[in-house]
Amino acid sequence: QPPAGPARPPNVVLVNRRQQGNPVLKHIRNVRWQFADIVPDYQLGQNTAALFLSLRYHLLRPDYILHRIKEQQRMFRLTVLLVHVDVDDVVKPLGEVTRAAVVGDCTLVCGWTPEECARWLETYKSYESKPASSIQERVEPDYVSRLAAVLAGSVRGINRTDAHTLGTSFGSLAAMMRCNDPDAFSACPGIGPTKVRRLMEAFHEPFRK
């Protein structure tokens, strides 16, 4: 549950003061926002919050997002990890952030510009009182299909066909993450050297060099 505090103004995004100077703010035009003393970076509703992370900043302080997630864990029903992709080589840092989001039970969304990040915040705010199904992608209920949806959205270059093949071959995400043998991945149809490398990086690269 959110922390007790002053009544939250209706239809307003509350913004942590540490976000002062973030260029995303000047692009939030379709909903009202105001600075407030809150724990997350953005409070989008009674049960929804967002943490903001620049990948450029993550490369400088890879432990930062882990501390931020832990700081406000279990305070909100939904925590969005909004990532600004502002570096050219995204595979390693985005893999690290994806793992942090999974461990911290956060929903990861990415924006490649401040404008796109602002649209994400506006979208979550506008859907505050609507059921989650209204903005969620429709995924088949079986395990392999759900696993395919996760992999295709998390590892660059892995499409749904690849993800479905991997899920069928390995049986579970845990089995993939435990696998240290690149040949086991390359044995799957359609998984070439580049995709094998990206999978190994996503599952096994440490947060620090």
C-alpha positions in Angstrom: 0.0 0.0 0.0 1.2 3.6 -0.7 2.6 5.5 2.3 0.2 7.6 4.3 0.4 11.3 3.5 -1.6 14.3 2.4 -4.5 13.7 0.1 -3.4 13.2 -3.5 -4.8 15.8 -5.9 -7.1 14.1 -8.4 -5.8 13.7 -12.0 -2.3 14.9 -11.1 1.0 13.1 -11.6 3.1 13.5 -8.5 6.8 14.0 -9.3 9.7 13.4 -6.9 11.9 16.6 -6.6 14.9 14.6 -7.6 13.4 14.7 -11.1 13.9 18.5 -11.4 15.9 19.1 -14.6 14.7 15.9 -16.2 13.9 16.9 -19.9 11.0 14.4 -19.8 9.0 16.9 -17.6 8.6 19.5 -20.3 7.0 17.0 -22.6 4.3 16.0 -20.2 1.5 18.1 -21.6 -1.7 16.0 -21.6 -1.9 15.5 -17.8 -1.2 17.8 -14.9 1.8 17.2 -12.7 3.4 18.7 -9.6 6.4 18.2 -7.4 5.7 16.3 -4.1 7.6 14.5 -1.3 7.2 10.9 -2.5 9.4 7.9 -2.6 9.1 6.8 -6.3 10.1 9.2 -9.1 6.5 9.5 -10.3 3.2 8.5 -8.6 0.7 7.8 -11.3 -2.2 6.8 -9.2 -3.1 5.4 -5.8 -1.6 2.0 -6.6 0.8 2.9 -9.5 4.2 4.4 -9.5 7.2 4.7 -11.8 11.0 4.8 -11.4 13.0 6.6 -14.1 16.4 5.4 -15.4 18.7 6.7 -18.1 20.8 3.9 -19.5 23.7 6.4 -19.7 23.4 7.0 -15.9 23.1 3.2 -15.4 26.5 2.7 -17.0 28.0 5.1 -14.5 26.1 3.8 -11.4 24.9 0.2 -12.1 23.8 -0.3 -8.5 21.5 2.7 -8.4 18.4 1.1 -9.8 18.7 -1.9 -7.5 18.7 0.5 -4.5 15.8 2.5 -5.9 13.6 -0.6 -6.5 14.4 -1.9 -3.0 13.6 1.5 -1.5 10.0 1.4 -2.6 9.3 -2.3 -3.1 5.8 -3.5 -2.2 4.6 0.1 -1.7 2.5 0.0 -4.9 0.5 -2.6 -6.7 2.3 -1.7 -10.0 5.7 -0.2 -10.3 6.8 0.8 -13.8 10.5 1.0 -14.5 10.7 3.6 -17.3 14.0 3.4 -19.1 15.4 6.1 -21.4 17.5 4.4 -24.0 20.1 7.1 -24.6 23.2 5.0 -25.5 24.1 3.3 -28.7 25.1 -0.1 -27.4 22.1 -1.2 -25.5 22.5 -5.0 -25.2 24.5 -5.3 -22.0 22.9 -2.4 -20.0 19.4 -3.2 -21.1 20.0 -6.9 -20.1 21.1 -5.8 -16.7 18.1 -3.5 -16.2 15.7 -6.2 -17.4 17.0 -8.6 -14.8 16.7 -5.9 -12.1 13.1 -5.3 -13.2 12.3 -9.1 -13.1 13.8 -9.5 -9.6 12.1 -6.4 -8.3 8.7 -7.3 -9.8 8.6 -4.1 -12.0 7.1 -3.6 -15.4 9.8 -2.5 -17.8 9.0 0.0 -20.5 11.5 1.8 -22.8 11.5 5.2 -24.5 14.2 6.3 -27.0 13.5 10.0 -26.5 12.3 12.2 -23.7 9.0 12.7 -25.6 8.4 9.0 -25.8 9.1 8.6 -22.0 6.6 11.4 -21.3 4.0 9.6 -23.5 4.4 6.5 -21.3 3.8 8.4 -18.2 0.7 10.1 -19.6 -0.6 6.7 -20.9 -0.3 5.0 -17.5 -1.9 8.0 -15.8 -4.8 8.1 -18.3 -5.5 4.4 -17.7 -5.3 4.8 -13.9 -8.9 3.7 -13.2 -9.1 1.2 -16.1 -8.4 -2.6 -15.8 -4.9 -3.7 -16.6 -6.2 -5.8 -19.4 -7.0 -2.6 -21.4 -3.3 -1.9 -22.0 -1.8 -5.3 -21.7 -0.9 -7.3 -24.8 -3.0 -10.4 -25.3 -0.9 -13.5 -24.5 -2.1 -17.1 -24.8 -2.5 -18.7 -21.4 -0.1 -21.6 -21.9 3.4 -21.4 -20.4 5.4 -21.5 -23.6 3.4 -18.7 -25.2 3.9 -16.5 -22.1 7.6 -17.3 -22.0 7.8 -16.4 -25.7 6.2 -13.0 -25.0 8.7 -12.3 -22.2 11.8 -13.3 -24.3 10.7 -11.5 -27.4 10.3 -8.3 -25.5 13.5 -8.5 -23.5 16.3 -9.8 -25.7 17.1 -7.8 -28.8 16.9 -9.8 -32.0 14.8 -12.6 -30.5 11.5 -12.7 -32.2 8.4 -14.6 -31.2 9.3 -17.6 -33.4 12.7 -17.8 -31.8 11.3 -17.4 -28.3 8.7 -20.1 -28.9 11.5 -22.4 -30.2 13.6 -21.8 -27.2 10.7 -22.3 -24.8 9.8 -25.6 -26.4 13.5 -26.8 -26.4 14.4 -25.7 -22.8 11.0 -26.0 -21.2 11.4 -23.1 -18.8 13.1 -19.8 -18.4 15.0 -21.1 -15.4 16.5 -23.9 -17.5 17.7 -21.3 -20.1 19.2 -19.1 -17.4 21.1 -22.0 -15.9 22.5 -23.1 -19.2 26.2 -22.1 -19.7 26.6 -24.0 -23.0 26.3 -21.8 -26.1 26.0 -24.9 -28.3 22.7 -25.8 -26.5 21.2 -22.5 -27.8 22.7 -22.8 -31.3 21.2 -26.3 -31.6 17.8 -24.6 -31.7 16.5 -23.9 -35.3 16.9 -20.2 -36.2 19.3 -19.3 -33.3 22.5 -18.2 -34.9 25.8 -16.9 -33.4 24.6 -13.3 -32.8 21.4 -14.4 -31.1 23.3 -17.0 -29.0 25.7 -14.2 -27.9 22.9 -11.9 -26.9 21.1 -14.6 -25.0 24.3 -15.5 -23.1 24.9 -11.8 -22.3 21.3 -11.3 -21.1 21.4 -14.4 -18.8 25.0 -14.4 -17.6 26.7 -11.0 -17.8 27.3 -9.5 -14.3 26.1 -6.0 -13.3 29.7 -5.0 -12.9 32.7 -5.9 -15.0 
